[in-house]
Amino acid sequence: MDILVIGGGGREHAIVHALSKSPRAGRIYCAPSNAGINMIAEGVGLAVSDFEGICDFLDTHPNIKLTVVAPDNPLADGLVNELEARGHRAFGPRAEAAIIEASKKFAKELMKNNNIPTAAYEAFSDCGPAVEYLKKTAYPVVVKADGLAYGKGVTICSSFAEAKKAVEEILLDNIFGNKNPSVVIEEFLEGREVSVLAFTDGKTIKAMPPSQDHKRAYDGDRGPNTGGMGAFSPSPYYTKEMGEWAMKHIFLPTVRAMSEMGRKFKGVIYFGLMMCKDGIKVLEYNSRFGDPETQAVLPLLKTDLLDIMEAVIDERLDEIDIEWSGETAVTVVYASGGYPGSYEKGKEVAIGDVGGCFVYHAGTAIKDGKLVTSGGRVLAVTAKGKDIPDAREKAYAALKNIRIDGGFYRTDIGLK
């Protein structure tokens, strides 16, 4: 069967690469795609927000039997709903389920009402009461934009002044452009973070190997938050016993609660967890594959991804045995100079011998016959090995043979 993947970043490159291994996969299309994806799929010049154009494209390509919606915005805005209404088979949650990521307030209320462990919080839509609350709270404190914020809507504030500034930027300046801006202020949790992505058909949950993202721009977890500068999987700190506890007390209760609310979640759900001294707590939910966690996790998958996705859609995930290689993967992101702030595009990219590593493209394009940058996160290099040190060594050896003018990458991915 032919397949259409929606998106054009490193996550989508990883998804396209995994789907291309399926013996049942025919032609793979990707909208809007990037230079790396175009090496294994056919790029389609459609924006992820062009729902009408995407549906029309599918109408004129009847051999496409599956559309995979990967990014958060089109999921939250209802692309899966629209595709299904037009008679197209789609992988990803409908808008009423994707709200679990699109609204931090919704997610926190779901956890509170279902006794799912998370940080204490308060939500505000007016700046005045929020600032008054900040005067009485303990620091550090976490300020979160309620809506989607491209992975940059969370600020850890060590003082009242920092927290007040973060709240005013979200509620008064509306820096994330949300229709009705609101903010969640929650207690700061200490511990080790872990990300668990899971396939679910609304009934059954199959967790993927745990991973750890590195959000800060620079070595030593310094600098501003980014969309993610690297990841490794599996996390050696997240034990089998922890996974069993989380399945019973977090994963299953979350999916069951969504179904009971008439918001059945079918697709990939992302659990951002904190391993605290007093147990595991939920930091956040995402309604899709994470980025760059996907680039570290999917290379470990042995089972046909297309088979899994179809089982999710048909609500027969319990019939699929999902196998993983047992290896470890380390992913390092190579970013444009200035990211996550302002940066120049069109910088030349040179990729030499990367050994057995895979280079996932995120922000790349072809201009005048040359590979150039077109985004903040440009490439992600993934290496597999017997353990984290082995995979790290391979990834960084490959990075020595890649050059992006003015670009940078963290040198400590996997050390934390």
C-alpha positions as CSV (number, residue, x, y, z in Angstrom):
1,M,0.0,0.0,0.0
2,D,1.1,3.6,-0.5
3,I,1.5,5.8,2.5
4,L,1.4,9.6,3.2
5,V,3.3,11.0,6.2
6,I,2.4,14.5,7.4
7,G,5.3,16.6,8.7
8,G,8.8,17.5,7.6
9,G,11.2,17.1,10.5
10,G,13.5,14.6,12.1
11,R,10.7,12.7,13.7
12,E,9.0,12.3,10.3
13,H,12.3,11.2,8.7
14,A,12.5,8.4,11.4
15,I,8.9,7.4,10.8
16,V,9.3,7.3,7.0
17,H,12.6,5.3,7.4
18,A,10.9,2.8,9.7
19,L,7.8,2.4,7.4
20,S,10.1,2.0,4.3
21,K,11.3,-1.3,5.8
22,S,7.9,-2.8,5.7
23,P,7.4,-5.3,2.8
24,R,3.9,-4.1,2.5
25,A,4.8,-0.4,2.0
26,G,4.5,0.9,-1.6
27,R,5.3,4.4,-2.5
28,I,5.7,6.7,0.5
29,Y,4.8,10.4,0.3
30,C,5.6,13.1,2.8
31,A,4.1,16.6,3.2
32,P,6.0,18.9,3.3
33,S,9.1,16.7,3.7
34,N,12.7,17.8,3.7
35,A,15.9,17.0,1.7
36,G,16.7,13.9,3.7
37,I,13.2,12.4,3.6
38,N,13.2,13.0,-0.2
39,M,15.9,10.5,-0.6
40,I,13.5,7.7,0.5
41,A,10.1,9.2,-0.1
42,E,8.3,11.6,-2.5
43,G,8.0,15.1,-1.2
44,V,4.6,16.8,-1.5
45,G,4.5,20.6,-1.4
46,L,1.7,20.9,1.1
47,A,1.8,22.6,4.5
48,V,0.6,20.5,7.5
49,S,-2.1,23.1,8.1
50,D,-3.5,22.7,4.6
51,F,-6.2,20.2,5.5
52,E,-8.2,20.8,2.2
53,G,-5.1,20.4,0.1
54,I,-4.1,17.2,1.9
55,C,-7.5,15.6,1.5
56,D,-7.7,16.6,-2.1
57,F,-4.2,15.0,-2.7
58,L,-5.5,11.8,-1.1
59,D,-8.6,11.9,-3.3
60,T,-6.4,12.0,-6.4
61,H,-4.1,9.2,-5.1
62,P,-6.4,6.3,-4.3
63,N,-3.5,3.9,-3.8
64,I,-2.6,5.8,-0.5
65,K,-4.3,3.6,2.1
66,L,-2.8,5.1,5.2
67,T,-2.0,8.7,6.3
68,V,0.3,9.2,9.4
69,V,-0.2,12.5,11.1
70,A,2.9,13.2,13.2
71,P,3.1,16.8,14.3
72,D,1.2,18.3,17.3
73,N,-0.6,21.2,15.6
74,P,-2.5,19.3,12.9
75,L,-3.5,16.7,15.5
76,A,-4.8,19.3,17.9
77,D,-6.6,21.1,15.0
78,G,-8.4,18.0,13.9
79,L,-6.7,16.7,10.8
80,V,-7.4,13.1,11.7
81,N,-11.1,14.0,12.2
82,E,-11.1,15.7,8.7
83,L,-9.4,12.7,7.1
84,E,-11.8,10.2,8.5
85,A,-14.7,12.4,7.5
86,R,-13.5,12.3,4.0
87,G,-13.1,8.5,4.0
88,H,-9.4,8.3,4.5
89,R,-7.6,5.9,6.9
90,A,-5.4,7.8,9.4
91,F,-3.0,7.1,12.2
92,G,-3.1,9.5,15.1
93,P,-5.5,10.8,17.7
94,R,-8.5,12.8,16.9
95,A,-8.7,16.4,18.1
96,E,-10.8,15.5,21.1
97,A,-8.1,13.1,22.3
98,A,-5.1,15.3,21.2
99,I,-6.3,17.9,23.7
100,I,-4.3,15.9,26.3
101,E,-1.3,17.7,24.9
102,A,-3.0,20.8,23.5
103,S,-4.2,21.9,26.9
104,K,-2.0,21.6,30.0
105,K,-5.0,22.6,32.1
106,F,-7.0,19.7,30.7
107,A,-4.2,17.3,31.3
108,K,-3.7,18.4,34.9
109,E,-7.4,18.2,35.6
110,L,-7.5,14.7,34.2
111,M,-4.7,13.6,36.4
112,K,-6.2,15.2,39.5
113,N,-9.6,13.7,38.9
114,N,-8.1,10.2,38.3
115,N,-5.5,10.1,41.1
116,I,-2.6,10.0,38.6
117,P,0.5,11.3,40.4
118,T,1.7,14.7,39.2
119,A,2.9,18.0,40.6
120,A,0.5,20.3,42.6
121,Y,-0.7,23.2,40.4
122,E,-3.0,26.1,39.8
123,A,-4.3,27.4,36.5
124,F,-5.0,31.1,35.5
125,S,-6.3,33.0,32.5
126,D,-6.0,36.4,34.2
127,C,-2.6,37.9,35.0
128,G,-3.6,39.6,38.2
129,P,-4.6,36.5,40.2
130,A,-1.6,34.6,38.8
131,V,0.9,37.2,40.0
132,E,-0.8,37.3,43.4
133,Y,-0.4,33.5,43.6
134,L,3.2,33.8,42.7
135,K,3.8,36.1,45.7
136,K,2.8,33.3,48.0
137,T,4.3,30.3,46.4
138,A,7.6,28.5,47.1
139,Y,10.5,28.7,44.6
140,P,11.6,27.3,42.2
141,V,8.3,27.1,40.4
142,V,7.3,25.9,36.9
143,V,5.3,28.2,34.6
144,K,3.7,26.5,31.6
145,A,1.8,27.9,28.7
146,D,-1.6,26.1,28.5
147,G,-1.5,25.5,24.7
148,L,1.0,24.2,22.2
149,A,4.3,26.0,22.3
150,Y,6.7,23.9,20.1
151,G,8.4,22.4,23.1
152,K,9.3,25.9,24.5
153,G,6.4,26.7,26.7
154,V,7.9,25.6,30.0
155,T,9.9,27.9,32.2
156,I,11.6,26.9,35.5
157,C,11.7,30.1,37.6
158,S,13.9,30.5,40.6
159,S,12.4,33.9,41.7
160,F,9.2,35.9,41.8
161,A,10.7,38.3,39.2
162,E,11.4,35.4,36.7
163,A,8.0,33.8,37.3
164,K,6.1,37.1,36.9
165,K,8.0,37.8,33.6
166,A,7.1,34.3,32.3
167,V,3.4,34.7,33.2
168,E,3.2,38.2,31.7
169,E,4.8,36.9,28.4
170,I,2.2,34.1,28.2
171,L,-0.9,36.0,29.3
172,L,-0.3,39.6,28.3
173,D,2.2,39.4,25.4
174,N,0.7,36.0,24.2
175,I,4.1,35.1,22.8
176,F,2.8,31.7,21.7
177,G,-0.2,33.1,19.9
178,N,-2.8,31.0,21.6
179,K,-6.5,32.0,21.0
180,N,-7.3,32.2,24.7
181,P,-4.0,32.2,26.6
182,S,-3.9,30.7,30.0
183,V,-1.1,29.5,32.2
184,V,-0.4,26.6,34.6
185,I,1.8,27.2,37.6
186,E,3.0,24.1,39.3
187,E,5.5,22.9,41.9
188,F,9.0,22.1,40.9
189,L,9.8,18.4,40.9
190,E,13.3,17.1,41.5
191,G,14.6,13.9,40.1
192,R,15.6,12.2,36.9
193,E,13.4,12.7,33.8
194,V,12.4,9.9,31.5
195,S,10.1,9.8,28.5
196,V,8.0,6.8,27.7
197,L,6.3,6.7,24.3
198,A,3.5,4.1,23.9
199,F,1.3,2.7,21.2
200,T,-2.4,2.6,22.2
201,D,-5.7,1.7,20.5
202,G,-7.7,3.2,23.3
203,K,-7.8,-0.1,25.2
204,T,-4.4,-1.8,25.0
205,I,-1.1,0.0,25.7
206,K,2.3,-1.2,24.4
207,A,5.1,0.9,25.8
208,M,8.3,1.6,23.8
209,P,11.8,1.5,25.4
210,P,12.2,4.4,27.8
211,S,14.2,7.4,26.6
212,Q,15.7,10.6,27.9
213,D,15.6,13.9,26.1
214,H,18.1,16.8,26.6
215,K,16.1,20.0,26.3
216,R,18.7,22.7,27.2
217,A,20.7,24.2,24.3
218,Y,24.2,23.8,25.8
219,D,26.4,21.4,27.6
220,G,25.8,20.8,31.3
221,D,22.0,21.5,30.8
222,R,22.7,25.3,30.4
223,G,21.1,27.8,28.1
224,P,17.5,28.1,26.9
225,N,15.0,25.3,26.4
226,T,14.9,23.9,22.9
227,G,12.8,21.4,21.1
228,G,15.4,18.8,22.1
229,M,19.2,18.6,21.5
230,G,19.5,14.8,21.8
231,A,18.3,11.7,23.4
232,F,19.2,8.1,24.4
233,S,17.2,4.9,24.7
234,P,16.6,2.9,26.7
235,S,17.2,4.7,30.0
236,P,19.1,2.5,32.4
237,Y,17.5,4.3,35.3
238,Y,14.0,3.3,34.5
239,T,13.7,-0.3,35.7
240,K,11.3,-3.0,34.7
241,E,9.6,-2.6,38.1
242,M,9.1,1.1,37.5
243,G,7.6,0.3,34.2
244,E,5.1,-2.1,35.7
245,W,4.2,0.4,38.4
246,A,3.7,3.2,35.8
247,M,1.6,1.0,33.6
248,K,-0.8,0.3,36.5
249,H,-0.9,3.7,38.1
250,I,-0.3,6.1,35.1
251,F,-0.5,4.7,31.6
252,L,-3.7,2.5,31.9
253,P,-5.6,5.0,34.1
254,T,-4.8,7.8,31.6
255,V,-6.1,5.9,28.6
256,R,-9.1,4.6,30.4
257,A,-10.0,8.1,31.6
258,M,-9.8,9.4,28.1
259,S,-12.2,6.7,26.8
260,E,-14.6,7.2,29.7
261,M,-14.7,10.9,28.7
262,G,-15.6,10.0,25.1
263,R,-12.1,11.0,24.0
264,K,-10.7,7.6,23.0
265,F,-7.0,8.0,22.3
266,K,-5.6,6.0,19.4
267,G,-2.1,6.6,18.2
268,V,1.1,7.3,20.1
269,I,0.9,8.8,23.6
270,Y,4.0,10.3,25.2
271,F,4.4,10.2,29.0
272,G,6.9,12.7,30.3
273,L,7.8,11.4,33.8
274,M,9.9,12.5,36.7
275,M,11.4,9.8,39.0
276,C,11.1,11.6,42.3
277,K,12.2,10.5,45.8
278,D,8.6,9.8,46.6
279,G,7.7,8.0,43.4
280,I,7.1,8.5,39.7
281,K,5.0,11.6,38.7
282,V,3.8,12.9,35.3
283,L,5.3,16.1,34.0
284,E,3.4,16.2,30.8
285,Y,1.6,14.3,28.1
286,N,2.1,14.5,24.3
287,S,-0.3,13.2,21.8
288,R,2.3,11.9,19.3
289,F,5.9,10.6,18.8
290,G,8.4,12.9,20.6
291,D,11.2,14.6,18.8
292,P,14.1,13.7,19.1
293,E,13.1,10.6,21.2
294,T,11.6,9.0,18.1
295,Q,15.0,9.2,16.3
296,A,16.5,7.2,19.2
297,V,13.6,4.7,19.8
298,L,12.4,3.7,16.3
299,P,15.8,2.4,15.2
300,L,15.5,-0.2,18.0
301,L,12.1,-1.5,16.6
302,K,12.2,-5.0,15.0
303,T,8.4,-5.4,14.4
304,D,6.9,-3.9,11.3
305,L,5.7,-0.4,12.1
306,L,3.0,-0.5,9.5
307,D,1.5,-3.6,11.1
308,I,1.5,-1.8,14.5
309,M,-0.1,1.3,13.1
310,E,-2.9,-0.7,11.4
311,A,-3.5,-2.7,14.6
312,V,-3.9,0.6,16.5
313,I,-6.4,1.9,13.9
314,D,-8.4,-1.3,14.0
315,E,-8.3,-1.6,17.8
316,R,-6.5,-4.9,17.8
317,L,-3.2,-3.9,19.3
318,D,-3.5,-6.8,21.8
319,E,-2.9,-9.2,18.9
320,I,0.5,-7.7,18.0
321,D,3.8,-8.8,19.7
322,I,6.1,-5.8,19.5
323,E,9.8,-6.8,19.5
324,W,12.8,-4.5,20.1
325,S,16.5,-5.2,19.3
326,G,17.8,-4.9,22.8
327,E,20.5,-2.4,21.7
328,T,21.0,1.1,23.0
329,A,20.7,4.2,20.7
330,V,22.2,7.7,21.2
331,T,20.9,10.6,19.1
332,V,22.7,14.0,18.9
333,V,21.1,17.0,17.2
334,Y,23.2,19.4,15.1
335,A,21.6,22.8,15.2
336,S,21.9,26.1,13.4
337,G,24.0,28.8,15.2
338,G,21.7,31.0,17.3
339,Y,19.0,28.3,17.8
340,P,16.6,28.3,19.6
341,G,16.7,32.1,19.1
342,S,17.1,33.8,15.7
343,Y,19.3,32.0,13.1
344,E,20.2,32.2,9.5
345,K,19.0,29.8,6.9
346,G,20.7,28.6,3.7
347,K,24.0,27.6,5.4
348,E,25.7,24.8,3.5
349,V,25.7,21.3,5.0
350,A,28.4,18.8,4.4
351,I,28.0,15.1,5.4
352,G,31.0,12.8,5.1
353,D,31.5,9.2,6.2
354,V,29.2,8.5,9.2
355,G,30.0,4.8,9.5
356,G,27.0,2.7,10.5
357,C,25.1,5.7,11.9
358,F,21.9,7.1,10.5
359,V,21.5,10.8,9.8
360,Y,17.9,12.0,10.2
361,H,17.2,15.3,8.5
362,A,15.1,17.9,10.2
363,G,15.7,21.4,8.8
364,T,17.3,20.8,5.4
365,A,16.6,21.7,1.8
366,I,18.3,21.7,-1.6
367,K,19.3,25.0,-3.1
368,D,21.2,25.4,-6.3
369,G,22.1,21.8,-6.1
370,K,23.5,22.0,-2.6
371,L,22.3,20.7,0.8
372,V,21.5,23.7,3.0
373,T,19.9,24.5,6.3
374,S,16.2,25.5,6.4
375,G,15.5,25.3,10.2
376,G,16.9,25.5,13.7
377,R,17.4,21.8,14.3
378,V,19.1,20.6,11.1
379,L,20.2,17.0,11.6
380,A,20.1,14.3,14.2
381,V,22.8,11.6,14.2
382,T,21.7,8.3,15.7
383,A,24.1,5.5,16.6
384,K,23.3,2.0,18.0
385,G,25.6,0.1,20.3
386,K,25.7,-2.4,23.1
387,D,25.4,0.3,25.7
388,I,25.3,4.1,26.0
389,P,29.2,4.6,26.0
390,D,29.4,2.5,22.8
391,A,26.6,4.3,21.0
392,R,27.9,7.7,22.2
393,E,31.4,7.0,20.8
394,K,29.9,6.0,17.4
395,A,27.6,9.1,17.2
396,Y,30.3,11.6,18.0
397,A,32.8,9.9,15.6
398,A,30.2,10.4,12.9
399,L,29.6,14.1,13.9
400,K,33.3,14.8,13.3
401,N,32.6,14.1,9.6
402,I,29.6,16.5,9.4
403,R,29.8,20.2,9.1
404,I,27.2,23.0,9.2
405,D,28.6,26.5,8.9
406,G,28.1,28.2,12.2
407,G,26.2,25.2,13.6
408,F,26.6,23.5,17.0
409,Y,25.8,20.4,19.0
410,R,26.0,19.3,22.6
411,T,29.0,17.2,23.4
412,D,27.5,15.6,26.5
413,I,24.4,13.7,25.3
414,G,24.1,10.5,27.2
415,L,26.5,11.5,30.0
416,K,23.8,12.7,32.4
